[in-house]
Every structure is written in structure tokens, then in C-alpha cells.
Amino acid sequence: MKYILFFALSMMIFVSGCVIMSAHRGNDDSGITSDDVYEGTGQGYRGPVSVQVRMNDGNINEIIIVDSAEDHFIGSAAMEELIEIVVENNSTDVDAVSGATQTSRGFLEAVQNAILKL
């Protein structure tokens, strides 16, 4: 009886693990596609701004600042604010952050350059 319970419990754990792995891996038949990552660079106020843009089905899902020499308090804060706006609007056609215009332009240029690699 102990062996049957052990076997049944083991099978339940194995099957649930397979289902979880399948859900994380994605499936071409389910319509789930993996995100594509593109990199771009633009000229900020203090130098180049490099970003990674994660896209899925033509939509911007995430933007990661890879490298930047911009000021932490002004430039980085402006870019973090722009990340939210660009992702929300799915466009780089947004206003620059006041007080960080050159940084904003460099960041948006970097995102646009990444998107153009589609």
C-alpha cells in the first residue's frame, strides 16, 4: 500500500512539473511567441546611450538601459520616466522630459534605432 501511494504521489509531481515546464517554454501551436530583443544607440547629453528594446508582435514590451554616461539624478531619472511613456504609448513620438532635453533625445534616438532593426 505504501508503494502505491508513493508511486501515485510521484506521478502527480512528475505530471504537474511537465505541465509547468510546458507553460514556461511556450508552444508554437498556442500562438505564444517569444520576445525579440533589439539594441540601439543614440547620442545623449554626456555621450552615447545604449538600450535594449524587447518587442513582441510589433509592441514594445520593455526597454533596458544598457549603458549611459548621463547624470544619475537628472538624466537617468528622465530616461526611466521615458521608458514608461514609450512602452505605454508603444511609440517614440513623445515629448522630451523638461530639463533633460538632450538626454531625452538621445534615449529616444537609441530606442528608435533599435526598433528600425526589425
C-alpha positions, 0 to 999 in steps of 0.5 A: 500500500505504501508503494502505491501511494508513493508511486501515485504521489510521484506521478502527480509531481512528475505530471504537474512539473511537465505541465509547468515546464510546458507553460514556461517554454511556450508552444508554437501551436498556442500562438505564444511567441517569444520576445525579440530583443533589439539594441540601439544607440543614440547620442545623449547629453554626456555621450552615447546611450545604449538600450535594449528594446524587447518587442513582441508582435510589433509592441514594445514590451520593455526597454533596458538601459544598457549603458549611459554616461548621463547624470544619475539624478537628472538624466537617468531619472528622465530616461526611466520616466521615458521608458514608461511613456514609450512602452505605454504609448508603444511609440517614440513620438513623445515629448522630451522630459523638461530639463533633460532635453538632450538626454531625452533625445538621445534615449529616444534616438537609441530606442528608435534605432533599435526598433528600425532593426526589425 
